[in-house]
Amino acid sequence: MELAVTQSLIARKHGVILEKTERAFEELGVLNPAIYQDGNTVHMFYRAAKRGNFSTIGYCRFEGPTTLVERHKEPIFVPEYIYEIHGVEDPRITKIDDTFYMTYVTYDGINASGALATSKDLIKFKKKGIITPKFILHEFTNFIRNHLQNPSIAKILAVNTARNYPLTETMKEHLLVWDKNVVLFPKKINGKFVGLHRLFPSIQIFSYEKKSELTPEYWKEYLKNLPDHIVMEPKYDHETSHIGPGAPPIETEDGWLLIYHSAEKREKGLVYHASAALLDLENPQKVLARLPNPIITPAEHYERHGYVNYVIFPTGTAIFDDQLYIYYGAADDKIAVASLNLNDLLTELKQNPNENDIK
C-alpha cells in the first residue's frame, strides 16, 4: 500500500514480515526490533513476548529488506538480573568503531530503565548494566522540590506519580522514575559517546567518554538543568501525549536523520506514529528541521488491531539503493516495514526548517 505523506513524499507499506509463533518465548507477540544492516543482510533483534508479558530478545536474518532466511528457535538475550527479571525489551543496535552497542529497556515488573550491552560479533553480548538515572521516586520528589517551576521536571513528576500499581510500602520504597528509549549515535561526536533518551514527555540528549561517568551525581546535575538537555518536545497534533527516540540516528550530508515515535491522545486511547526530524551533525541537540505530520500512521488492520491497538513503533532502519526501510512494531504483537525515498524525505525535511527549536 502506498500512502501520500505529502504531495512529493510517498510511504510504501510492505506489510508484516514477522509474526508470533507457537514457541513459548514468543507466543504472545513479536515487536519493536533492533536492526543492523551489513550489505544486503539485515540482522534483526526483536522483542519476543510470552504469556504474562515477559520479554526476551529473539534473532532472525533477512536477505534484502524483507526476505526472511533464518530465525532462531530460542531467544538469544534473556533476563539475568533482578532489575530485568520481568523482561528485556525494545532493543536498538548501533556499531561504533569495532563494537556493537545494544541499548534496551529493563523491566522488573514495576520499573523501566535503559541498559547497555556490547558485542564484537552480534552473537555474544556482555551486559553493562543500567545507564539511565536510577532515581527512587520519593527521593526524586524531594530532590526537585526546588525545581518545580521547571515545567519539564514537573511533568516528569506528574506522570510517574500517576502510575497506579497495587504496591506494598516496601515496593513503594523501590519505585523508580521511568526512563526509556535510549539510542546511541553511530559515531562519537567531539570524542564522546552521544545518546538520546526519553524522560516523559520529551527527547533529551546525554554524552560521556566512559560509562563510569554516568554516576548518580552525573544524573543529579543533569536533572537540575534538564531544559539544557532537551532536544525536542511534543509540538504537533500527532504528539499531544509524548515523543521518544525511535531508530538510531542516520548520518547524512544534511544532518542526522532521526526517526522517532510520536503518541497522540484520542478519546479511546493513544495512537502511535512514526515521525522524522533532522539534527545538526556537530551539535545534535540543534534541531534543523522537523516534519509537521507523521511519515507513517496506523491505517492497516495489522497496525490498528493487536495486543495494543493503533501502534506504529519504529526502532530500526536499513537503506537499499535510495530507499529508507523503517522497521516497526505493529499493534504491539507483530513486526512490519515501510519504505520512503531517502532523498525525498531529506528534501521534505529541509522545506520544514525548525528555527524556533534551534539552540
VOVOTI-222419 format. One record per residue (C-alpha): y, z, x. Coordinates in Angstrom, 1 decimal, always signed. Each point is the difference from the previous one (the first is absolute). Example, Ala and Ser with C-alpha at 12.3 -4.5 7.8 and 13.67 -1.06 7.14 Angstrom:
VOVOTI-222419
REC,-4.5,+7.8,+12.3
REC,+3.4,-0.7,+1.4
//
This chain:
VOVOTI-222419
REC,+0.0,+0.0,+0.0
REC,+3.5,-0.8,+1.2
REC,+2.9,+2.2,-0.7
REC,+3.6,-0.9,+0.5
REC,+1.8,+2.8,+1.8
REC,+3.2,-2.0,+0.1
REC,+0.7,-3.8,-0.4
REC,-0.9,-0.5,+3.6
REC,-2.6,+2.7,+0.6
REC,-3.5,-0.3,-1.4
REC,-2.7,+2.7,+0.2
REC,-3.6,-1.3,-0.4
REC,-2.6,+2.5,-1.1
REC,-3.5,-0.6,+1.3
REC,-1.7,+2.7,-2.1
REC,-2.4,+2.8,+0.8
REC,-1.7,-0.3,+3.4
REC,-1.8,+3.3,+0.1
REC,-1.5,+2.2,-2.8
REC,-1.8,+3.2,-0.3
REC,-3.8,+0.1,+0.4
REC,-2.8,+2.3,-1.2
REC,+0.0,+1.6,+3.4
REC,+0.9,+3.7,-0.4
REC,+2.9,+0.0,+2.4
REC,+1.8,-2.8,-1.9
REC,-1.3,+0.2,-3.5
REC,+3.4,+1.1,-1.4
REC,+2.1,-2.6,+1.7
REC,+1.3,-1.8,+3.1
REC,+3.7,-0.2,+0.6
REC,+3.0,+0.0,+2.4
REC,-1.4,-1.7,+3.1
REC,+1.2,+0.0,+3.6
REC,+0.0,-3.5,+1.5
REC,-0.3,-1.1,+3.6
REC,+0.1,-3.7,+0.7
REC,-1.6,-1.5,+3.1
REC,+0.4,-3.8,-0.2
REC,-2.0,-1.2,-3.0
REC,-1.7,+3.3,-0.4
REC,+1.3,+2.7,-2.4
REC,-1.3,+3.5,+0.5
REC,+0.4,+2.1,-3.1
REC,-0.2,+3.8,+0.0
REC,+0.2,+1.1,-3.6
REC,+0.1,+3.2,-2.0
REC,-3.4,+0.6,-1.8
REC,-0.1,+2.5,-2.8
REC,-3.1,+1.7,-1.4
REC,-0.3,+2.1,-3.1
REC,+2.2,+3.0,+0.0
REC,+2.6,-2.2,+1.8
REC,-1.2,+0.9,+3.5
REC,+1.1,-2.7,+2.4
REC,-1.3,-1.5,+3.3
REC,+0.8,-3.2,+1.8
REC,-2.2,-3.0,-0.2
REC,+0.0,-3.2,+2.1
REC,-0.4,-3.7,-0.7
REC,+0.9,-3.2,+1.8
REC,+1.4,-3.3,-1.3
REC,+0.2,-3.4,+1.6
REC,+3.2,-1.6,-1.1
REC,+2.1,+2.0,-2.5
REC,-2.6,+0.4,-2.7
REC,-3.6,-0.9,+1.1
REC,-2.1,+3.1,+0.2
REC,-2.6,-0.2,+2.8
REC,-0.9,+3.6,+0.8
REC,+0.1,+3.3,-1.9
REC,-1.4,+3.3,+1.2
REC,-2.3,+2.0,-2.3
REC,+1.3,+3.4,+1.2
REC,+3.5,+1.3,+0.7
REC,+1.3,-0.3,+3.5
REC,+2.5,+2.8,-0.2
REC,-0.6,+3.3,-1.8
REC,+1.5,+3.4,-0.5
REC,-0.8,+2.5,+2.8
REC,+2.6,+2.7,-0.2
REC,+1.2,+2.4,-2.7
REC,+3.3,-1.7,-0.5
REC,-1.8,-3.3,-1.0
REC,-3.0,+1.5,-1.8
REC,+0.8,-1.8,-3.3
REC,+0.7,-3.3,+1.6
REC,+1.4,-2.4,+2.7
REC,+2.1,-2.5,-1.9
REC,+2.3,-3.0,+0.1
REC,-0.4,-1.1,+3.7
REC,+2.4,-2.3,+1.9
REC,-0.8,-1.5,+3.4
REC,+2.2,-1.4,+2.8
REC,-0.7,-0.8,+3.6
REC,+2.4,+1.1,+2.7
REC,-0.8,-1.2,+3.5
REC,-3.8,+0.4,+0.3
REC,-0.5,+2.7,-2.6
REC,-0.5,-0.1,-3.8
REC,+1.9,+2.6,-2.0
REC,-1.3,+0.9,-3.4
REC,+2.2,+2.1,-2.2
REC,-1.5,+1.4,-3.2
REC,+0.5,+2.7,-2.7
REC,-1.9,+3.2,+0.2
REC,-0.8,+1.8,-3.2
REC,-1.5,+3.5,-0.4
REC,+0.0,+0.0,-3.8
REC,+3.6,+1.4,-0.2
REC,+2.0,-1.3,+3.0
REC,+0.6,-3.5,+1.3
REC,+1.2,-0.6,+3.5
REC,+0.2,-2.9,+2.5
REC,-2.4,-0.1,+2.9
REC,-0.8,-2.2,+3.0
REC,-3.1,-1.4,+1.7
REC,-0.4,-2.3,+2.9
REC,-2.6,-2.5,+1.2
REC,-0.5,-2.5,+2.8
REC,-2.5,-2.2,-1.9
REC,+0.4,+0.5,-3.7
REC,-3.4,+1.7,-0.1
REC,+0.4,+3.5,+1.3
REC,+3.1,+1.9,-1.1
REC,+1.3,+3.2,+1.5
REC,+1.9,+2.2,-2.4
REC,+3.3,+1.4,+1.3
REC,+0.8,+2.2,-2.9
REC,+2.9,+0.3,-2.5
REC,+3.3,-1.5,+1.3
REC,+2.3,+0.7,-3.0
REC,+1.7,+3.3,-0.6
REC,-2.3,+2.9,-1.2
REC,+2.5,+2.0,-2.0
REC,-1.4,+2.7,-2.3
REC,+1.9,-0.7,-3.2
REC,+1.3,+3.6,-0.5
REC,+1.2,+0.0,+3.7
REC,+1.6,-3.4,-0.5
REC,+1.8,+1.4,-3.1
REC,+1.4,+2.8,+2.1
REC,+0.8,-2.3,+2.8
REC,+2.1,-2.4,-2.1
REC,+2.0,+2.5,-2.0
REC,+3.0,-0.8,+2.2
REC,-0.6,-3.7,-0.4
REC,-0.3,-0.3,-3.8
REC,+3.3,-1.9,-0.1
REC,-2.0,-2.8,+1.7
REC,-1.3,-2.1,-2.9
REC,-2.9,-1.4,+2.1
REC,-1.3,+3.5,+0.8
REC,+0.6,+1.2,-3.5
REC,-2.1,-2.8,-1.4
REC,-2.9,+0.7,+2.4
REC,+0.0,+3.6,-1.2
REC,+0.2,-0.9,-3.6
REC,-3.0,-2.5,+0.2
REC,-2.2,+2.4,+2.0
REC,+0.6,+3.0,-2.2
REC,-0.8,-2.1,-3.1
REC,-3.6,-0.5,+1.2
REC,-2.1,+1.7,-2.6
REC,-3.2,+1.5,+1.3
REC,-2.1,+2.9,-1.3
REC,+0.6,+1.9,+3.3
REC,-0.9,+3.5,+1.0
REC,+2.6,+2.0,+1.9
REC,-2.0,-0.6,+3.2
REC,+0.1,-3.7,-0.6
REC,+3.7,+0.0,-0.6
REC,+0.5,+1.5,+3.4
REC,-1.5,-3.2,+1.5
REC,+1.9,-2.6,-2.2
REC,+1.6,-2.5,+2.2
REC,+2.9,-2.5,-0.5
REC,-1.6,-3.4,-0.5
REC,+0.7,-2.7,+2.6
REC,-1.8,-3.3,-0.3
REC,+0.0,-3.8,+0.8
REC,+0.4,+0.2,+3.8
REC,+0.2,-3.4,+1.7
REC,+0.6,-0.7,+3.7
REC,+2.0,-2.9,+1.4
REC,-2.3,-2.3,+2.1
REC,+2.0,+0.5,+3.2
REC,+2.0,+2.8,+1.6
REC,+3.8,-0.2,-0.6
REC,+2.2,+1.2,+2.7
REC,-3.1,+1.5,+1.7
REC,-1.1,+2.0,-3.1
REC,-2.6,-0.2,-2.7
REC,+1.9,-0.5,-3.3
REC,-1.4,+0.7,-3.4
REC,+1.0,+0.0,-3.7
REC,-1.2,+2.6,-2.5
REC,+0.8,+1.1,-3.5
REC,+1.4,+3.4,-1.0
REC,+0.5,-0.7,-3.7
REC,+1.8,-2.1,-1.1
REC,+1.3,-1.9,+3.0
REC,-1.2,-1.7,+3.2
REC,+0.9,+1.8,+3.2
REC,-0.4,-0.8,+3.7
REC,-1.1,+2.1,+3.0
REC,-0.7,-0.6,+3.7
REC,-1.7,+1.7,+2.9
REC,-1.2,-0.7,+3.5
REC,-3.0,+2.3,-0.2
REC,-1.8,+1.3,-3.0
REC,+0.4,+3.6,+1.4
REC,+3.8,-0.3,-0.8
REC,-0.8,+0.1,-3.8
REC,+0.2,+3.8,-0.1
REC,+1.1,+2.2,-2.9
REC,+3.4,+0.4,+1.9
REC,+0.3,-3.8,+0.1
REC,-0.5,-0.3,-3.7
REC,+2.3,+2.9,-0.9
REC,+2.9,-1.7,+1.8
REC,-1.1,-3.3,-1.6
REC,+0.2,+1.4,-3.5
REC,+3.3,+1.8,+0.7
REC,+1.4,-3.5,+0.6
REC,-2.2,-1.9,-2.4
REC,+2.7,-2.4,-1.2
REC,+0.4,-1.2,+3.6
REC,-3.6,-1.2,-0.1
REC,-0.1,-1.8,-3.3
REC,-0.6,-3.8,+0.2
REC,+0.0,-0.8,-3.7
REC,+0.4,+1.8,-3.3
REC,-1.0,-1.2,-3.5
REC,+2.7,-2.4,-1.1
REC,-1.3,-2.6,-2.5
REC,-1.5,+0.1,-3.5
REC,-3.5,-0.4,+1.4
REC,+0.5,+3.0,+2.2
REC,+1.1,+2.6,-2.5
REC,-2.7,+2.5,+1.1
REC,-0.4,-0.4,+3.7
REC,-0.7,-2.4,+2.9
REC,-2.3,+0.3,+3.0
REC,-1.1,-2.0,+3.1
REC,-2.8,-2.5,-0.6
REC,-1.4,-2.1,+2.8
REC,+1.0,+0.4,+3.7
REC,+3.3,-1.9,+0.6
REC,-0.3,-3.6,+1.3
REC,+2.2,-1.1,+2.8
REC,+1.9,-3.3,-0.7
REC,+3.0,-1.6,+1.7
REC,+2.1,+1.2,-2.9
REC,-1.1,+3.6,+0.1
REC,-2.9,+2.3,-1.0
REC,-1.4,-1.2,-3.3
REC,-1.0,+3.1,-2.0
REC,-2.3,-0.3,-3.0
REC,+0.3,+3.2,-2.0
REC,-1.1,+1.3,-3.4
REC,+2.5,+0.8,-2.7
REC,-0.8,+2.2,-3.0
REC,+1.7,-0.5,-3.3
REC,+0.2,+2.6,-2.8
REC,-1.0,-1.3,-3.4
REC,-0.8,+1.8,-3.3
REC,-3.7,-0.1,+0.6
REC,+0.0,+0.8,+3.7
REC,+0.8,-1.5,+3.3
REC,-0.3,-3.7,+0.9
REC,-0.5,-0.8,+3.7
REC,+1.3,-3.2,+1.6
REC,+0.1,-1.6,+3.5
REC,+3.5,-0.5,+1.3
REC,+1.7,-1.3,+3.2
REC,+2.7,+0.9,+2.4
REC,+1.2,-1.0,+3.5
REC,+0.8,+2.5,+2.7
REC,+1.9,-0.4,+3.3
REC,-2.2,-0.7,+3.0
REC,+1.7,+2.5,+2.3
REC,+1.1,+2.6,-2.5
REC,-2.6,-0.2,-2.9
REC,+1.9,+2.6,-1.9
REC,+2.6,-2.7,-0.7
REC,-1.0,-1.9,-3.2
REC,+1.1,-3.6,+0.5
REC,-1.2,-1.3,-3.4
REC,-1.9,+1.1,-3.0
REC,-1.2,-2.0,-3.0
REC,+1.3,+1.3,-3.4
REC,-3.3,-0.9,-1.7
REC,-3.6,+0.6,+0.9
REC,-2.0,-2.7,+1.7
REC,-3.3,+0.9,-1.8
REC,-0.1,+1.8,-3.3
REC,-3.1,+0.9,-2.1
REC,-0.6,-2.8,-2.5
REC,-3.7,-0.7,+0.3
REC,-2.7,+2.0,-1.9
REC,-1.5,+1.2,+3.3
REC,+3.4,+1.5,+1.0
REC,+0.8,+1.5,-3.4
REC,-3.3,+1.6,-0.8
REC,-2.1,+2.2,+2.2
REC,-0.2,+3.6,+1.3
REC,+3.8,+0.1,-0.1
REC,+1.6,-2.7,-2.1
REC,+2.9,-2.3,+1.1
REC,-0.3,+0.5,+3.7
REC,+0.7,-2.4,+2.9
REC,-0.1,+2.1,+3.2
REC,+0.5,-2.2,+3.2
REC,-1.4,+1.4,+3.2
REC,-0.9,-3.0,+2.3
REC,+1.0,-3.5,+0.9
REC,-1.3,-3.1,+1.9
REC,+1.7,-3.3,+0.8
REC,-1.9,-3.3,-0.2
REC,+2.1,-3.1,+0.9
REC,+3.3,+0.7,-1.7
REC,-1.4,+2.2,-2.8
REC,+0.3,+3.8,-0.2
REC,-3.0,+1.6,-1.7
REC,+0.6,+3.4,-1.5
REC,-3.0,+2.1,-0.6
REC,+0.3,+2.7,-2.7
REC,-1.8,+2.5,-2.1
REC,-0.1,-1.3,-3.6
REC,-0.1,+2.7,-2.7
REC,-1.3,+2.5,+2.5
REC,-3.6,-1.3,-0.1
REC,-0.2,-3.5,+1.5
REC,+1.6,-2.0,+2.8
REC,+1.9,-3.2,-0.6
REC,+2.2,-2.3,+2.1
REC,+3.1,-2.2,-0.6
REC,+1.9,-2.4,+2.3
REC,+3.5,-1.2,+0.5
REC,+1.6,-2.5,+2.3
REC,+1.3,+2.2,+2.9
REC,+3.0,-2.2,+0.7
REC,+1.0,-0.2,-3.6
REC,-0.3,+3.8,-0.3
REC,+2.2,+0.5,+3.1
REC,+2.5,-2.5,-1.3
REC,+0.2,+1.8,-3.4
REC,+0.5,+3.3,+1.8
REC,+2.8,-1.4,+2.1
REC,+1.7,-1.1,-3.2
REC,+0.0,+3.6,-1.1
REC,+1.8,+1.9,+2.7
REC,+0.1,+3.8,-0.4
REC,+3.4,+0.9,+1.5
REC,+0.3,+3.2,-2.0
REC,-3.2,+1.4,+1.6
REC,+0.8,-0.9,+3.6
REC,+0.4,+3.1,+2.1
//
